[in-house]
């Protein structure tokens, strides 16, 4: 729910949107269906790619994460935040976007550390890291950069902020991984 809220806030803020979500927004505008529905559809394609790169069977458990994330994006966008309009002042858009990106980073970190089934995007990140011995920051930057190119083709909203995501989200996830891991250990959720 936290990740879905972060994505919805980024979409509403309008100055930063993750490259992956720009794909879903672009497809929503061009072809209809909800942003969350497109998120689900595209992530299932990425799940197949993850299985090929990781040389593993398709991770069916990740369908839980994909469906829940898509539904939570739609929940936040089309129910509580439907009437929410961010004033067109860069300060307000920046604040909403900053809250959104923090929620995205914390949301990803929380389910990675809790060992909840990973989304195909994060599974792809982990598969690339393991297969090619890459850092989390470099791997996430490559993935997000690729999504920027796909979002351009899909007609998604690409802003300067969208270009910032490939350079920062990996660091943000890494930062929150330490905090989330310590928090989970302190309440007894993790025994590692």
C-alpha positions in Angstrom: 0.0 0.0 0.0 2.9 2.3 0.8 4.5 1.7 -2.6 1.1 2.3 -4.4 0.6 5.5 -2.4 4.1 6.7 -3.4 3.4 6.0 -7.1 0.0 7.7 -7.0 1.6 10.8 -5.3 4.3 10.9 -8.0 1.7 10.8 -10.7 -0.4 13.5 -9.0 2.7 15.6 -8.3 3.5 15.7 -12.0 7.2 16.6 -11.8 8.7 13.2 -11.0 7.3 9.9 -12.1 9.2 6.7 -12.1 10.1 5.5 -15.7 8.1 2.3 -15.2 5.0 4.2 -14.1 5.4 6.6 -17.0 4.9 3.5 -19.2 1.7 2.7 -17.5 0.4 6.3 -17.6 1.3 6.5 -21.3 -0.6 3.3 -22.1 -3.5 4.5 -20.0 -3.7 7.7 -22.0 -3.3 6.0 -25.4 -5.3 2.8 -24.9 -7.6 3.2 -21.8 -7.7 0.9 -18.9 -6.4 2.1 -15.5 -2.8 2.9 -14.6 -2.8 -0.1 -12.2 -4.1 -2.5 -14.9 -1.2 -1.5 -17.2 1.2 -1.8 -14.4 0.0 -5.4 -13.8 0.1 -6.3 -17.5 3.6 -4.9 -18.1 5.0 -6.5 -14.9 3.8 -9.9 -16.1 6.0 -9.4 -19.2 8.9 -8.4 -17.0 8.3 -11.5 -14.9 9.0 -13.6 -18.0 12.2 -11.7 -18.7 13.3 -12.1 -15.0 12.8 -15.9 -15.3 14.9 -16.0 -18.5 17.8 -13.8 -17.1 17.7 -15.6 -13.7 17.6 -19.0 -15.5 14.7 -19.9 -13.1 11.1 -21.0 -13.4 8.6 -18.2 -13.6 8.1 -16.9 -10.0 4.3 -17.3 -9.6 4.4 -15.9 -6.1 5.3 -12.5 -7.5 1.8 -12.4 -9.0 0.6 -11.5 -5.4 2.9 -8.5 -5.4 2.0 -7.5 -8.9 -1.7 -7.7 -8.4 -1.6 -6.0 -5.0 0.6 -3.2 -6.3 -1.6 -2.6 -9.3 -4.7 -2.6 -7.3 -3.2 -0.3 -4.7 -2.1 2.2 -7.4 -5.7 2.3 -8.7 -7.1 2.5 -5.1 -5.0 5.6 -4.3 -5.4 7.2 -7.7 -9.2 6.6 -8.2 -10.6 6.7 -4.7 -8.9 8.8 -1.9 -6.7 10.9 -4.3 -9.2 11.2 -7.1 -10.3 14.8 -6.3 -6.8 15.7 -5.0 -5.3 18.4 -7.2 -1.8 19.6 -6.6 -1.5 23.3 -7.1 0.7 24.2 -10.1 3.3 25.8 -8.0 6.6 24.0 -8.2 7.0 24.1 -4.4 3.7 22.1 -3.9 4.5 19.7 -6.7 8.0 19.2 -5.3 6.7 18.5 -1.8 4.2 15.9 -3.1 6.8 14.4 -5.3 9.4 14.2 -2.5 6.9 12.4 -0.3 6.0 10.1 -3.2 9.6 9.1 -3.9 10.3 8.5 -0.2 7.2 6.3 -0.1 8.3 4.4 -3.2 11.8 3.8 -1.8 10.5 2.7 1.6 7.8 0.6 0.1 10.2 -1.3 -2.2 12.7 -1.8 0.7 10.0 -3.0 3.1 8.8 -5.8 0.9 12.3 -6.8 -0.2 13.6 -7.0 3.4 10.4 -8.7 4.6 11.0 -11.4 1.9 7.5 -10.8 0.5 7.4 -12.0 -3.1 9.3 -9.4 -5.1 7.7 -7.6 -8.0 9.1 -8.6 -11.3 11.0 -5.3 -11.6 12.7 -5.9 -8.3 13.2 -9.6 -9.1 14.8 -8.5 -12.4 17.1 -6.2 -10.4 18.1 -9.0 -8.1 18.5 -11.5 -11.0 20.8 -9.1 -12.9 22.8 -8.3 -9.7 23.3 -12.0 -9.0 24.0 -13.1 -12.6 26.4 -10.3 -13.5 27.7 -9.4 -10.0 26.5 -5.8 -10.2 25.8 -3.3 -7.5 22.2 -2.4 -6.6 22.7 1.2 -7.6 24.2 0.4 -11.0 21.6 -2.3 -11.7 18.6 -0.2 -10.8 20.0 2.7 -12.8 20.2 0.5 -15.9 16.7 -0.8 -15.4 15.2 2.6 -14.9 17.1 4.0 -17.8 15.7 1.3 -20.1 12.2 2.1 -18.8 12.7 5.8 -19.7 13.2 4.7 -23.3 10.2 2.5 -23.3 8.1 5.2 -21.7 9.0 7.6 -24.5 7.7 5.1 -27.0 4.6 4.5 -25.0 3.9 8.3 -24.8 4.3 8.4 -21.0 5.0 11.7 -19.2 8.8 12.1 -19.1 10.1 15.0 -17.1 13.4 16.1 -15.7 12.3 14.3 -12.6 11.8 11.1 -14.5 15.5 11.2 -15.5 16.5 11.8 -11.8 14.9 8.5 -10.7 17.4 6.2 -12.5 20.2 8.0 -10.6 18.6 8.1 -7.2 16.2 5.2 -6.6 18.9 2.6 -6.1 20.6 4.7 -3.4 17.2 5.4 -1.8 16.4 1.6 -1.7 19.8 0.9 -0.3 19.4 3.6 2.4 15.9 2.3 3.4 17.1 -1.4 3.4 19.4 -0.6 6.4 16.6 1.1 8.3 14.0 -1.4 7.4 16.2 -4.4 8.3 17.0 -2.9 11.7 13.4 -2.1 12.4 12.2 -5.6 11.4 14.9 -7.2 13.6 14.0 -5.0 16.6 10.4 -6.1 16.5 11.3 -9.7 15.9 10.1 -10.0 12.3 13.6 -10.9 11.0 16.0 -13.3 12.7 18.9 -12.5 10.4 
